[in-house]
Amino acid sequence: MQPFYRFEHFSKMPGCVHAVTKKDPAEPCVFSLALHTGEAAEKIIANREKAVARLGVEETVHFVAAEQTHSDHIEVIRSREARGWEALDDAVSDCDALITDRQGVILTILTADCVPILLYDAEKKVVAAVHAGWRGTKAQIAAKTVQRMKDVFGCRPEDIAAGIAPSIGKCCYEVGKDVASHFFGITDSVEQKGEKYMLDLPYINKYQLLKAGLTEANIEMSGLCTSCEVNTFFSYRKEQGCSGRFMSMIGLR
C-alpha cells in the first residue's frame, strides 16, 4: 500500500508538495499523527518523523499545525518555523485554516471524518489548508479562505486549484434536522432518511468553492468516504470515537 493518498493535479505541479497520510497497522497508534487525543506524545512524534521521511522532501521544511476548534478562523503564516509539531503549546491557537506564501513551510490539517481541503495558487505561489466540519462548512470557511488569499496575496480564484481529501460521505453521514437545515438551500446536499438526513459535506464544500470563483476543472474530489474506507483512514463515527487522526498537508517547494 502506498503511504499517502495524493491528488492527481497537485502531483503534476512541481512547485507544490502535498500528501494525505493513511493508517499503518505496523506503526504505533495505527500511524495516528494527532498530539491532542491522549496517545503518548513520543509515539505520535515518532510517527510524524516517519511521515516526513516518507514524504521525501529534500530541503529543510517546517510543519505548522493548528489547534482546530471548528471555527472559521484563518491564520496567515509568515515565518519559516515549526508550530505545533513537537508539542501542542506552540500550535496556532483557535484556528481551522492556514495560508502561507513561504517556501519550506508545510501546512497541516488533522481529521477523522471532517473535510480537509488543500488549496494551491501556482501563479501567486500561495497554499492553504482548511478543516471543515459541519460547523466550519456552515460558516463557509473554505470560501473565506479563498477570500483571504485574494485580500492578502492578490490571488485570483480561477487560478486556485483545490483538493478535497477523504472525509465522511453522504452515504454515511447521518445528522438531525438541526444540522441538516443549515444546508437545505443547496440542491443535492441533503437526502432525507426517515427522521434523519444524510449530509454531503464534501459536495457542499465544492459548491462553496465554486461560488467563491474556483473553476470546476480545478477542483479535485477524492471521492473517498472515511467511514467506508475505515481500514485506510480514521473515522470517528465508524470507530465510535476513535482517537486516531490522519494528516492532510501542503506546502511550496
C-alpha positions in Angstrom: 0.0 0.0 0.0 1.2 3.5 -0.9 2.0 5.5 2.3 0.0 8.5 1.1 -3.1 9.5 -0.8 -2.3 12.1 -3.4 -4.2 14.3 -5.8 -3.5 13.9 -9.5 -3.5 17.6 -10.3 -1.2 18.7 -7.4 1.2 15.8 -8.3 1.7 17.4 -11.7 2.6 20.8 -10.2 6.3 20.9 -9.5 6.0 23.9 -7.1 3.7 22.1 -4.7 4.3 19.3 -2.2 1.3 17.6 -0.7 0.2 14.3 0.9 -2.6 12.8 2.8 -1.5 10.1 5.3 -3.1 6.7 5.7 -3.4 4.2 8.5 -0.5 1.9 9.0 -1.2 -1.0 11.4 2.5 -1.8 11.6 3.2 1.6 13.4 2.2 2.8 16.9 -1.4 4.0 17.2 -2.0 2.7 13.7 0.0 5.7 12.5 -2.1 8.4 14.1 -0.5 11.9 13.8 -2.6 13.7 16.5 -1.0 15.0 19.6 -4.3 16.2 21.2 -6.1 12.8 21.6 -4.3 11.3 24.6 -1.8 9.0 23.0 1.8 9.0 24.2 3.4 12.1 22.7 6.7 10.3 21.9 4.8 7.8 19.8 3.0 10.4 17.8 6.1 12.5 17.3 7.9 9.4 16.0 5.0 8.8 13.6 5.3 12.4 12.4 9.0 11.9 11.8 8.3 8.8 9.7 5.7 10.7 7.7 8.3 13.4 6.9 10.8 10.7 5.9 8.2 9.1 3.6 7.3 12.4 2.1 10.8 12.6 0.7 11.3 16.3 0.8 15.0 17.1 0.3 15.1 20.7 1.5 14.6 21.7 5.2 10.9 22.1 5.9 8.9 23.4 8.8 5.5 21.9 9.6 2.7 24.0 11.0 -0.3 22.5 12.9 -3.2 24.4 14.5 -5.5 23.9 17.5 -8.6 23.1 15.4 -11.8 24.3 17.0 -14.5 24.0 14.3 -14.3 27.8 13.8 -14.0 30.0 10.7 -10.7 31.5 12.0 -7.9 31.8 9.4 -4.2 32.4 10.1 -1.6 33.6 7.6 1.7 32.0 8.3 4.6 34.4 7.5 7.6 32.8 9.3 9.6 29.7 8.5 9.3 27.9 11.8 7.6 24.8 13.0 4.5 25.2 15.1 2.5 22.6 16.9 4.8 19.9 15.5 6.5 18.5 18.6 4.2 19.9 21.2 0.7 21.4 21.4 1.9 24.5 23.3 3.1 26.4 20.2 0.4 25.3 17.8 -1.6 28.0 16.0 -4.4 28.7 18.5 -8.1 28.5 17.8 -7.7 28.2 14.0 -9.1 26.0 11.2 -7.5 27.3 8.1 -3.8 28.1 7.4 -2.4 30.1 4.5 1.3 30.8 3.5 3.4 32.0 0.7 6.6 30.9 2.4 8.7 28.1 0.7 9.7 25.3 3.0 6.5 25.6 5.2 4.1 22.7 5.2 0.6 23.4 6.4 -1.3 20.5 8.1 -4.8 19.5 9.0 -5.8 16.6 11.2 -9.1 14.8 10.6 -11.1 11.6 11.1 -14.3 12.4 9.1 -14.3 16.2 8.8 -13.4 17.6 5.3 -9.7 18.5 4.7 -9.3 21.0 1.8 -6.0 21.8 0.2 -5.6 24.9 -2.0 -2.7 26.0 -4.3 -2.3 29.1 -6.5 0.6 28.3 -8.8 0.6 31.9 -10.1 1.0 33.7 -6.8 2.7 30.8 -5.1 0.4 30.5 -2.2 -1.0 27.4 -0.4 -3.7 26.9 2.2 -5.0 24.0 4.3 -8.6 24.1 5.6 -10.5 22.0 8.2 -14.3 21.9 7.5 -16.6 20.0 9.8 -20.3 20.9 9.6 -19.8 24.0 11.7 -16.9 25.2 9.6 -18.9 24.4 6.4 -21.9 26.3 7.7 -19.6 29.3 8.3 -18.2 28.8 4.7 -14.6 28.6 5.9 -13.3 27.3 2.5 -14.8 30.3 0.7 -13.5 32.7 3.4 -10.0 31.2 2.9 -10.2 31.9 -0.8 -11.2 35.5 0.0 -8.3 35.9 2.4 -5.9 34.6 -0.3 -7.4 37.3 -2.6 -7.1 40.0 0.0 -3.6 39.3 1.3 -1.8 37.9 -1.8 -3.9 39.1 -4.7 -4.8 35.6 -5.7 -7.4 35.1 -8.4 -9.9 32.3 -7.6 -9.7 31.0 -11.2 -6.0 30.3 -10.6 -6.6 28.3 -7.4 -6.5 24.5 -7.5 -8.3 22.6 -4.8 -8.2 19.1 -3.5 -11.0 17.8 -1.2 -9.4 15.0 0.7 -11.1 11.8 2.1 -13.9 12.6 4.5 -17.2 11.1 5.6 -19.6 10.9 2.7 -23.3 11.4 2.1 -23.5 7.6 2.2 -22.6 7.5 5.9 -23.0 11.0 7.5 -26.4 10.8 9.2 -27.4 14.0 11.1 -30.5 15.5 12.6 -32.7 18.3 11.2 -30.9 20.8 13.4 -27.7 20.3 11.4 -29.2 19.4 8.0 -31.4 22.5 7.9 -28.4 24.8 7.5 -27.9 23.3 4.1 -31.4 22.9 2.8 -30.8 25.7 0.3 -28.1 23.8 -1.6 -29.5 21.4 -4.1 -28.5 17.7 -3.7 -26.6 18.4 -0.4 -29.1 16.6 1.9 -31.2 13.5 1.5 -33.9 12.7 4.0 -33.9 9.3 5.5 -36.9 8.8 7.8 -36.5 11.4 10.6 -32.8 11.7 9.9 -30.8 13.3 7.0 -27.8 12.2 5.0 -25.4 15.2 4.6 -22.9 15.6 1.8 -20.2 17.8 3.3 -17.6 17.2 0.5 -20.1 18.3 -2.1 -21.2 21.3 -0.1 -17.6 22.5 0.2 -17.1 22.0 -3.5 -20.3 24.1 -4.1 -18.9 26.9 -1.9 -15.6 26.9 -3.7 -17.4 27.2 -7.0 -19.4 30.1 -5.6 -16.1 31.6 -4.5 -14.9 31.6 -8.1 -12.9 28.4 -8.5 -13.5 26.5 -11.7 -14.9 23.0 -11.9 -11.8 21.8 -13.6 -9.6 23.0 -10.8 -11.4 21.2 -8.0 -10.4 17.5 -7.5 -12.6 15.4 -5.2 -11.0 12.3 -3.6 -14.4 10.6 -3.7 -13.4 8.5 -0.7 -15.6 8.2 2.4 -13.6 7.7 5.6 -16.3 5.6 7.1 -16.5 3.3 4.1 -12.6 3.2 3.9 -12.0 2.8 7.6 -9.2 0.3 7.0 -7.3 3.1 5.3 -8.4 6.3 7.1 -9.5 7.1 10.6 -13.3 7.6 11.0 -14.5 9.0 14.3 -18.1 7.8 13.6 -17.3 4.4 12.2 -14.9 3.6 15.0 -17.3 5.1 17.6 -15.0 7.8 18.9 -11.5 6.7 17.8 -8.6 8.8 18.9 -6.6 8.5 15.7 -6.3 11.2 13.1 -4.7 11.3 9.6 -3.0 14.4 8.3 -3.5 16.3 5.1 -0.6 18.6 4.2 0.5 21.1 1.6 3.5 23.4 1.0 5.6 25.2 -1.5 8.9 23.7 -2.7 
